[in-house]
Amino acid sequence: RILHSTQFESSPCSYRVVWDKCWENECKRIFSKNYGCLHRGDCETNFNRYLLQVRHPLHNVASLVVKYCKTANIGDYPHGDVMEILMSFYPGTKWTEMKGGCIEIFSHYWLEYNKRLLPKNNKAVNSFYRVEDTSACKVAELGGFLEKDSLGYVPTVQKVKSECKDKIQLEQVNGSFGDINREHGETNRVNKGKLSITLKDIIDINEELASEVKKFATVLGYDIS
């Protein structure tokens, strides 16, 4: 029960029961309360900055396929729970009509998720960064932790400023923070040599989808041709 709702607030439902009508209603209540709260302005926890982290689309899709699908074969779908989540989050997308299997489904998901959260399409998001080539200090800068009047938690702000001071000066000189972990976002934790996806794999399934993925990848700074 990682990130179970009861970690953040109490529940009237019985902890001895895995699932019943009470938990069903509780799930609906919590989902309705949190989904879209930022646009409504009633989130329980508010942040000063919101960032979108992106990853190379082909690596991202391959990882999702390995995590949630038995195979990458045409016609094979992700686990039923995953399909339910996708249909709930993006009801306008015809997930069950995709015949290309998990590669097609998660390619669509990559597009849907990142397009909706890209700053130019979503006023709530301040910036985006590529996980493969963005240092921790750069993320802290984008998050506002290095600003003079940062609204972050004071001890954290002080520690970040202390750790990143010299690296910021280095970036100003040569445009690099010098501490980027090149393995971050490139070393797979689950998909260890199990699946590699190319743009041609997506083209063979859905040429129009492949074109959209390639075009949007370019917007994010990735060359997947």
Backbone as a ProteinNet text record, in pm:
[ID]
protein_1_A
[PRIMARY]
RILHSTQFESSPCSYRVVWDKCWENECKRIFSKNYGCLHRGDCETNFNRYLLQVRHPLHNVASLVVKYCKTANIGDYPHGDVMEILMSFYPGTKWTEMKGGCIEIFSHYWLEYNKRLLPKNNKAVNSFYRVEDTSACKVAELGGFLEKDSLGYVPTVQKVKSECKDKIQLEQVNGSFGDINREHGETNRVNKGKLSITLKDIIDINEELASEVKKFATVLGYDIS
[TERTIARY]
83.1	0	87.2	177.4	262.4	175.8	196.3	120.6	-29.6	-64.9	-206.9	-261.7	-387.3	-446.4	-440.1	-440.5	-440.1	-305	-204.5	-76.5	-87.7	-188.1	-201	-323	-421.1	-539.8	-611.4	-683.5	-752.8	-872.7	-922.5	-1035.6	-1134.6	-1263.2	-1363.5	-1373.6	-1303.9	-1315.2	-1229.7	-1267.6	-1197.6	-1064.5	-958.4	-826.2	-813.4	-909.6	-906.4	-964.1	-1024.1	-1085.5	-1004.8	-966.7	-887.2	-972.6	-1095.8	-1182.4	-1328.1	-1407.6	-1551.7	-1617.4	-1746.5	-1818.4	-1763.6	-1721.8	-1666.7	-1539.8	-1447.8	-1323.3	-1350.6	-1451.4	-1488.4	-1530.8	-1615.9	-1661	-1546.1	-1458.4	-1342.5	-1249.7	-1231	-1146.1	-1202.5	-1333.8	-1398.1	-1386.8	-1402.7	-1396.2	-1257.3	-1155.6	-1018.1	-976.5	-1018.2	-985	-1050.5	-1176.6	-1249.4	-1191.1	-1144.3	-1088.3	-955.8	-872.6	-736.6	-719.2	-793.4	-775.4	-830.6	-743.2	-784.9	-787.7	-736.9	-744	-660.4	-552.7	-466.8	-541.3	-616.9	-693	-810.8	-864.5	-974.3	-924.2	-796.8	-739.1	-769.8	-798.4	-832.3	-747.1	-622.4	-533.4	-497.8	-487.8	-453.6	-310.2	-220.9	-81.5	-51.8	-4.6	28.6	180.1	229.4	372.5	396	514.8	548.2	575.8	632.6	664.7	622.3	582.5	548.8	633.4	705.9	795.1	752.3	774.1	748	881.4	901.1	1020.9	990	1070.4	1048.7	1167	1140.7	1243.1	1234	1344.1	1346.6	1226.5	1143.7	1018.7	1034.9	1134.6	1150.8	1193.8	1278	1319.4	1201	1124.8	1010	904.5	871.9	770.7	817.4	942.8	996.1	986.1	1018.1	1011.4	868.7	773.4	633.2	581.6	622.1	579.4	630.7	757.8	816.8	750	716.2	657.7	513.2	435.9	292.1	234.6	318.7	268.2	342.8	274	339.1	434.3	390.9	475.6	451.9	536.5	520.8	452.7	393.3	331.6	205.1	178	55.3	-65.1	-159	-279.3	-274.9	-155.6	-144.2	-162.7	-245.8	-276.5	-208.4	-195.7	-142.1	-239	-196	-280.5	-411.2	-520.8	-653	-660.5	-590.4	-591.7	-530.1	-424.5	-358.4	-452	-522.6	-617.9	-727.8	-773.5	-876.8	-826.3	-700.9	-642.7	-631.6	-584.1	-569.9	-705.3	-805.4	-939.2	-999.8	-963.5	-1014	-948.2	-817.2	-742.9	-768.9	-779	-795.6	-913.4	-1035.1	-1154.6	-1180.6	-1122.4	-1144.7	-1062.1	-965.8	-879.8	-936.6	-941.4	-1001.6	-898	-866.6	-761.8	-793	-914.6	-948.4	-955.2	-952.2	-957.9	-818.3	-716	-579	-537.8	-510.9	-479.7	-329.7	-249.9	-104	-39.7	-122.2	-67	-7.3	77	130.4	217.8	289.7	374.1	288	178.4	88.4	23.7	-22.9	-92.5	-1.1	120	208.3	273.2	278.2	322	217.7	89.8	-19.4	-16.2	7.5	11.4	122.8	240.9	353.9	315.3	246.5	201.6	98.1	-4.2	-112.7	-59	19.3	69.2	156.9	256.3	352.2	295.1	207.8	146	59.2	-15.9	-106.1	-30.7	88.8	163.2	274.4	295.1	395.5	355.6	449.1	414.8	333.6	361.8	288.8	143.3	114.5	-22.5	-91.2	-14.4	-67.5	-9.2	-89.8	-43.2	3.7	-37.9	0.4	145	201.7	337.8	435.5	539.8	634.1	741.1	788.3	897.3	906.2	985.8	1011.9	1161.1	1206.4	1348.1	1363.5	1470.3	1502.1	1583.3	1536.7	1601.2	1743.2	1768.6	1900.4	2011.9	1981.3	2089.9	2065.1	1992	1964.9	2016.6	2104.1	2162.3	2064.7	2096.1	2012.9	2008	2119.4	2122.7	2037.2	2035.3	1952.6	1804.7	1769	1630.3	1594.3	1687.5	1664.3	1645	1722.6	1709.2	1572	1531.7	1401.5	1288.8	1311.2	1210.4	1206.8	1296.4	1294.9	1373.2	1445.3	1518.4	1639.8	1688	1807.8	1775.7	1648.6	1610	1636.8	1661.7	1694.3	1584	1461.3	1347.3	1268.2	1337.3	1271.2	1168.8	1054.1	948	957.3	1067.4	1084.1	1114.3	1114.7	1146.7	1287.3	1303	1428.9	1551	1551.7	1670.6	1708.2	1606.3	1633.3	1691.6	1634.4	1684	1829.5	1862.3	1999.7	2096.5	2056.7	2142.8	2162.6	2055.5	2063.7	2154.9	2137.6	2220.9	2367.9	2394.9	2532	2592.8	2515.5	2564	2582.3	2497.3	2495.1	2566.8	2614.5	2674.5	2785.9	2885.2	2998.1	2955.1	2857.6	2812.6	2735.6	2666.3	2595.8	2695.9	2802.3	2905.6	2971.1	2992.1	3049	2956.5	2827.1	2728.3	2730.1	2748.2	2749.7	2870.8	2979.5	3102.9	3098.9	3062	3069.5	2940.3	2829.8	2700	2676.5	2757.6	2738.6	2753.6	2667.6	2678.1	2791.5	2830.6	2945.1	2918.4	2795	2767.8	2655.9	2630.7	2520.3	2555.8	2467.1	2483	2424.3	2509.6	2462.9	2379.1	2393.6	2315.6	2171.1	2146.2	2011.7	1916.8	1813.2	1719.1	1763.5	1886.3	1937.9	1960.5	1985.3	2004.1	1870.4	1829	1699.8	1706.1	1602.5	1595.5	1517.8	1424.6	1343.6	1372.6	1374.9	1396.3	1545.9	1603.9	1747	1771.4	1781.8	1807.4	1689.4	1571.7	1454.3	1386.8	1385.6	1313.9	1376	1398.3	1446.9	1350.8	1301.9	1204.2	1266.6	1238.9	1285.3	1164.4	1191.3	1083.3	1014.9	1091.8	1034.5	930.8	953.2	857	720.3	722.6	596.9	539.3	625.6	580	506.7	561.4	500.8	362.2	337.1	208.1	110.2	159.7	73.8	161.5	163.2	252.4	220.6	92.6	53	98.1	82.1	125.4	276.5	350.9	496.7	538.9	468	497.9	474.6	366.3	334.5	438.8	478.5	579.3	711	751.8	876.2	870.6	759.6	744	748.2	677.2	673.7	805.3	872.6	1004.7	1101.1	1089.8	1174.2	1147.4	1021.2	985.2	1055.2	1069.5	1132.9	1284.9	1336.8	1481.4	1540.4	1457.4	1506	1503.5	1607.8	1611.5	1595.1	1482.3	1457.7	1451.9	1495.6	1491	1593.9
-119.9	0	125.7	132.8	250	370.4	479.3	602.7	581.5	493.8	474	602.6	632.1	758.5	775.9	664.7	676.2	719.5	729.5	784.3	935.4	995.1	1140.6	1189	1104.4	1142.6	1016.9	1030	914	875.9	754.8	706.2	634.6	643.3	572.7	425.2	385	246.8	151	25	-77	-113.8	-114.3	-151	-302.3	-375.2	-520.4	-569.8	-477.2	-512.7	-448.6	-529.3	-476.9	-387	-429.2	-350.9	-382.1	-278.8	-293.9	-162.8	-149.5	-30.3	96.3	83.4	199.4	248.9	154.9	193.4	244.6	191	239.1	385.8	418.8	557.4	647.9	593.9	671.1	702.9	605.4	624.6	734.6	730.3	830.9	969.8	975.1	1103.8	1165.3	1085.3	1135.6	1175.2	1094.6	1127	1258.6	1275.7	1398.6	1520	1497.3	1606.1	1655.8	1563.4	1600	1622.5	1548.4	1561.1	1696.4	1778.4	1909.6	2018.1	1988.1	2087.7	2212	2195.9	2311.2	2414.9	2368.7	2462.1	2521.3	2444.6	2497.3	2589.9	2573.4	2656.6	2609.2	2478.2	2429.5	2309.9	2305	2196.3	2209.4	2095.6	2095.6	2142.7	2106.1	2149.7	2230.5	2352.8	2438.4	2457.2	2465.3	2483.5	2614.7	2670.8	2797.4	2778.8	2664.3	2635.9	2493.1	2473.1	2340	2312.6	2200.1	2165.1	2033.9	2026	1903.1	1836.9	1714.6	1638.1	1548.8	1557.4	1474.2	1380.9	1273.3	1173.3	1137.4	1089.3	1047.7	957.9	992	918.5	769.5	729.8	587.6	509	569.6	504.9	498.6	606.9	615.7	510.6	502.2	406.3	263.1	234.1	99.5	59.6	152.5	123.6	93	170.6	149.5	15.3	-20.5	-148.9	-264.6	-257.6	-364.6	-372.4	-257.2	-254.4	-304.2	-271.2	-294.4	-392.1	-449.8	-541.7	-674.8	-780.6	-911.9	-917.2	-857.9	-853.2	-720.9	-694.3	-575.3	-610.1	-728	-774.8	-696.2	-685.4	-619.8	-696.8	-624.8	-687.6	-711.3	-705.7	-722.8	-588.6	-587.4	-463.4	-462	-343.4	-335.3	-400.6	-411.8	-465.9	-387.1	-454.7	-390.8	-266.9	-267.5	-150.8	-29	-54	55.5	113.6	26.9	73.5	157.9	116.5	192.9	332	341.1	470.5	559.7	502.2	580.2	633	549	589.8	693.8	687.7	785.8	921.2	920.2	1045.7	1112.1	1030.4	1084.4	1015.6	1045	977.7	1004.5	1110.2	1143	1058.9	985.8	900.8	760	702.8	570.3	460.4	439.1	344.6	201.5	157.7	18.2	-12.6	91.6	70.2	63.8	80.8	76.7	-68.3	-105.2	-244.3	-272.4	-168.5	-185.5	-233.7	-261.2	-313.1	-206.5	-251.1	-163.4	-50.4	-76	29.9	146.1	115.1	219.6	292.5	217.5	276	369.3	324.9	409	521.2	508.3	621.3	731.8	692	788.2	852.6	769	820.8	923.8	893.8	987.8	1122.4	1117.6	1241.5	1314.8	1243	1303.3	1371.2	1298.9	1347.9	1471.8	1461.9	1571.6	1693.2	1670.4	1783.9	1865.1	1795.4	1864.6	1943.8	1896.6	1961.4	2054.2	2059.6	2152.3	2295.1	2373.9	2508.2	2594.3	2588	2673.2	2628.9	2504.4	2453.1	2450.7	2473.1	2462.2	2574.9	2672.7	2790.7	2758.3	2643.8	2607.4	2560.1	2515.7	2461.8	2571.1	2589.3	2699.2	2667	2542.4	2508	2356.4	2311	2167.9	2146.6	2025.5	1993.7	1848.1	1821.9	1685.7	1618	1505.8	1439.6	1394.7	1363.9	1311.5	1414.8	1541.8	1640.3	1762.3	1742.2	1851.7	1815	1896.6	1868.8	1900.2	1851.3	1878.7	2028.4	2096.3	2241.1	2317.9	2271.3	2336.4	2319.1	2199.5	2174.7	2266	2280.5	2368.4	2513	2551.7	2688.4	2706.8	2609.4	2617.3	2617.8	2549.6	2542.4	2664.2	2758.7	2882.5	2878.3	2769.5	2757.5	2850.7	2897.1	2981	3130.3	3164.5	3305.2	3371.1	3499.1	3573	3560.9	3575.8	3568.9	3440.6	3327.2	3199.5	3170.8	3116.6	3083.2	2939.4	2870.3	2731.6	2717.7	2594.4	2564.2	2614	2702.9	2775.8	2685.1	2581	2495.3	2431.9	2393.8	2334.3	2437.2	2557.4	2664.5	2695.8	2704	2735.1	2626.9	2501.3	2390.7	2388.9	2411.3	2410.8	2523.8	2642	2755.7	2729.4	2666.3	2634.6	2532.3	2428.9	2322.2	2368.6	2460.5	2496.8	2627.6	2697.5	2828.9	2824.4	2737.4	2728.3	2674.9	2585.2	2526.4	2628.1	2718.2	2823.3	2915.8	2947.8	3034.1	2966.2	2834.2	2757.6	2761.5	2749.8	2753.2	2887.8	2994.3	3128.5	3148.3	3074.8	3088.2	3006.4	2878.3	2791.8	2721.1	2757.1	2700.3	2559.3	2513.2	2377.2	2375.9	2298.9	2285.9	2191.8	2107.2	2020.6	1903.9	1882.2	1771.5	1681.4	1685.3	1606.1	1458	1380.2	1235.9	1183.4	1150.8	1110.8	983.3	906.9	784.4	813.3	930.6	961	972	889.4	889.6	802.4	750	666	522.4	505.6	371.7	315.7	206.3	146.9	69.7	86.2	14.2	-116.5	-118.8	-238.5	-297.2	-212.6	-257.2	-274.4	-376.1	-400.1	-494.5	-435.1	-513.8	-594.2	-571.6	-649.5	-599.4	-466.9	-411.6	-280.1	-268.5	-144.4	-107	16.6	61.4	167	154.8	254.8	327.7	437.4	511.6	423.7	338.3	249.2	154.5	112.3	24.1	91.8	222.6	297.7	324.1	352.3	375.1	251.9	133.6	8.2	-14	44.1	28.9	137.7	262.8	377.8	492.6	512.1	611.7	753.9	785.4	918.8	943.7	843.5	854.1	875.5	800	812.6	953.5	1011.7	1147.4	1247.9	1228.2	1316.9	1304.2	1181.4	1158	1224.8	1206.9	1265.9	1418.8	1475.3	1620.8	1678.2	1614.1	1667.1	1641.2	1530.8	1504.1	1616.8	1666.7	1777.8	1903.5	1926.8	2041.5	2033.4	1912.3	1891.7	1881.8	1884.1	1881.3	1744.7	1647.6	1512.8	1486.1	1421.5	1378.3	1226.8	1177.9	1033.7	974.4	1050.4	1001.2	893.3
0	0	0	-93.8	-106	-142.6	-72.4	-93.9	-76.6	15.2	46.7	106.7	80.3	126	276.9	350.6	496.4	551.8	465.3	508.9	528.5	467.1	470.3	548.2	563.4	639.7	688.2	798.3	854.7	767.9	787.6	709.3	801.3	771.8	851.6	814.7	706.7	659.5	743.6	742.8	820.5	755.2	836.8	787.1	771.6	820.9	809.8	678.1	604.3	475.4	362.9	265.8	153.3	63.9	35.9	-53.7	-25.4	-6.1	9.9	-32.4	-7.4	-50.6	15	139.6	210.6	142.7	109.7	42.6	-98.4	-164.1	-297.1	-291.7	-193.8	-178	-134.8	-49.9	-3.2	-120.3	-207.6	-325.9	-415.3	-439.1	-522.6	-459	-327	-256.3	-267.1	-242.9	-245.1	-386.4	-483.7	-622.8	-663.2	-632.7	-668.1	-597.1	-476.2	-396.5	-452.9	-500.3	-542.6	-692.3	-774.4	-918.8	-965.5	-1022.9	-1072.1	-966.1	-846.6	-738.5	-767.8	-843.6	-873.1	-955.6	-1054.5	-1137.8	-1061.4	-967	-885.9	-775.6	-740.8	-635.5	-495.4	-478.7	-345.5	-302.9	-351.1	-311.2	-163.2	-97	45	65.7	-27	-22.1	-148	-129.1	-242.6	-251.7	-373.4	-396	-470.3	-449.1	-514	-662.2	-698.3	-838	-871.2	-997.2	-1046.2	-1170	-1168	-1277.9	-1343.4	-1472.9	-1547.7	-1579.6	-1532.4	-1565.9	-1685.6	-1790.4	-1909	-1928.5	-2000.7	-2030.7	-2178	-2233.2	-2373.7	-2401.6	-2500.5	-2523.5	-2547.4	-2624.6	-2654.7	-2531.1	-2448.2	-2323.6	-2226.7	-2222.8	-2133.4	-2169.6	-2296.9	-2343.2	-2317.7	-2346.7	-2325.5	-2177.7	-2089.7	-1946.2	-1901.8	-1952	-1915.6	-1966.8	-2086.8	-2144	-2058.4	-2020.3	-1939.1	-1801.7	-1745.3	-1611	-1607.1	-1710	-1701.5	-1803.4	-1886.8	-1989.3	-1985.8	-2026.5	-2033.1	-2152.1	-2266.1	-2385.3	-2457.9	-2556.3	-2638.9	-2770.9	-2777.3	-2901.4	-2935.1	-3063.5	-3108.3	-3054.1	-2997.1	-2942.4	-2792.9	-2732.9	-2587.6	-2517.6	-2415.4	-2343.3	-2207.3	-2147.3	-2011.1	-1912.7	-1789.9	-1683.3	-1678.4	-1646.8	-1644.8	-1558.4	-1444.2	-1355.6	-1423.8	-1502.5	-1574.1	-1680.2	-1749.6	-1850.8	-1786.7	-1669.3	-1598.4	-1563.3	-1519.4	-1483.8	-1606.6	-1717.2	-1840.5	-1888	-1883	-1927.2	-1834	-1706	-1609.8	-1629.4	-1650.8	-1666.2	-1801.2	-1905.1	-2040.8	-2109.4	-2067.1	-2120.1	-2267.4	-2321.7	-2461.9	-2557.7	-2504.8	-2587.8	-2594.1	-2712.4	-2732.2	-2706.7	-2580.3	-2541.9	-2585.5	-2566.6	-2595.6	-2744.8	-2828	-2972.8	-3035.6	-2953.5	-3004.7	-3024.7	-3147.8	-3181.2	-3181.1	-3160.2	-3167.2	-3039.5	-2938.2	-2813.8	-2724.4	-2633.7	-2529.9	-2583.8	-2690.6	-2746.8	-2795.4	-2863.1	-2909.9	-2791.8	-2695.2	-2580.6	-2502	-2471.1	-2390.3	-2471	-2602	-2685.2	-2680.3	-2686.4	-2672.7	-2533.7	-2433.3	-2295.8	-2281.6	-2335.2	-2327.6	-2388.5	-2501.6	-2566.9	-2482	-2438.8	-2361.8	-2236	-2160.8	-2032.6	-2050.1	-2136.5	-2150.2	-2222.3	-2320.8	-2389.4	-2294.7	-2211.2	-2119	-2013.6	-1976.3	-1869	-1917.5	-2048	-2099.9	-2062.4	-2008.5	-1961.1	-2057.2	-2186.4	-2280.7	-2296.4	-2254.4	-2261	-2124.9	-2019.6	-1883.7	-1798.9	-1767.5	-1693.9	-1552.7	-1499.6	-1362.8	-1354.5	-1468.2	-1469.8	-1510.8	-1429	-1452.5	-1554.9	-1555.9	-1646.6	-1661	-1759.3	-1773.5	-1786.8	-1755.8	-1772.2	-1812.8	-1888	-1931.3	-1820.9	-1774.3	-1661.5	-1694.9	-1823	-1860.8	-1849.8	-1869.7	-1873.9	-1784	-1675.3	-1583.5	-1444.8	-1391	-1259.8	-1148	-1030.5	-912.9	-884	-903.3	-877.4	-978	-1101.3	-1201.9	-1167.8	-1121	-1080	-962.8	-868.7	-753.8	-798.9	-899.1	-952.5	-1017.4	-1098.5	-1163.9	-1060.5	-948.6	-844	-753.3	-775.8	-697.3	-568.1	-541.2	-415.5	-407.8	-522.2	-521.8	-528.5	-529.7	-533.2	-398	-400.9	-278.8	-175	-216.4	-124.7	-146.2	-150.9	-173.7	-63.7	-104.2	-9.6	39.7	3.3	44.4	192.7	238.8	378.1	406.6	503.1	525.8	537.3	622.1	631.2	497.2	419.6	288.8	193.6	192.6	106.1	138.3	266.2	306.8	261.7	277.2	236.3	85.8	10.3	-136.2	-184.6	-128.1	-168.7	-138.7	-24.9	12.1	-83.6	-116.8	-204.2	-348.3	-392.5	-534.9	-568.7	-468.4	-492.2	-596.5	-575.8	-669.3	-804.7	-805.1	-931.1	-1014.2	-946.6	-1018.5	-1087.4	-1017.4	-1074.8	-1194.8	-1184.1	-1295	-1415.2	-1391.4	-1500.2	-1570.1	-1493.5	-1551.9	-1641.4	-1610.3	-1688.3	-1816.5	-1803.7	-1922.8	-1959.2	-1892.4	-1928.8	-1881.5	-1786.5	-1734.9	-1584.3	-1519.2	-1374.7	-1335.8	-1426.3	-1401.1	-1308.3	-1265.4	-1172.7	-1222.8	-1352.7	-1408	-1406.1	-1348.8	-1349.5	-1479.8	-1574.2	-1706.6	-1702.7	-1594.2	-1585.5	-1547.3	-1490.4	-1442.7	-1562	-1560.6	-1671.1	-1786.8	-1779.2	-1886.3	-1839.3	-1710	-1654.6	-1610.8	-1671.3	-1638.7	-1507.1	-1426.2	-1299.4	-1315.6	-1407.6	-1430.4	-1568.4	-1670.4	-1808.3	-1835.5	-1777.3	-1793.2	-1910.6	-2028.4	-2148.3	-2197.8	-2141.9	-2178.7	-2306.1	-2325.5	-2440	-2485	-2613.2	-2673.2	-2785.4	-2782.5	-2882	-2973	-3101.1	-3197.5	-3255.9	-3323.6	-3387.6	-3492.3	-3559.7	-3661.6	-3600.5	-3476.8	-3410.3	-3399.8	-3370.4	-3358.7	-3497.5	-3595	-3733	-3785.8	-3758.9	-3806.5	-3746.9	-3629.1	-3562.2	-3602.2	-3600.8	-3628.1	-3677.7	-3807.6	-3867.5	-3821.4	-3808	-3763.8	-3619.3	-3534.7	-3395.8	-3389	-3469.5	-3471.2	-3509.1	-3606.2	-3649.6	-3536	-3461	-3348.9	-3238	-3209.9	-3106.1	-3144.7	-3269.1	-3316.7	-3310.2	-3352.9	-3354.3	-3212.8	-3120.7	-2984.2	-2911.9	-2945.5	-2887.1	-2923	-3045.4	-3089.9	-3007.1	-2974.5	-2891.2	-2755.9	-2704.8	-2574.9	-2583.5	-2706.8	-2724.2	-2750.1	-2790.7	-2819.4	-2969.8	-3018.6	-3158.1	-3159.6	-3206	-3204.5	-3344.1	-3443	-3581.9	-3606.4
[MASK]
+++++++++++++++++++++++++++++++++++++++++++++++++++++++++++++++++++++++++++++++++++++++++++++++++++++++++++++++++++++++++++++++++++++++++++++++++++++++++++++++++++++++++++++++++++++++++++++++++++++++++++++++++++++++++++++++++

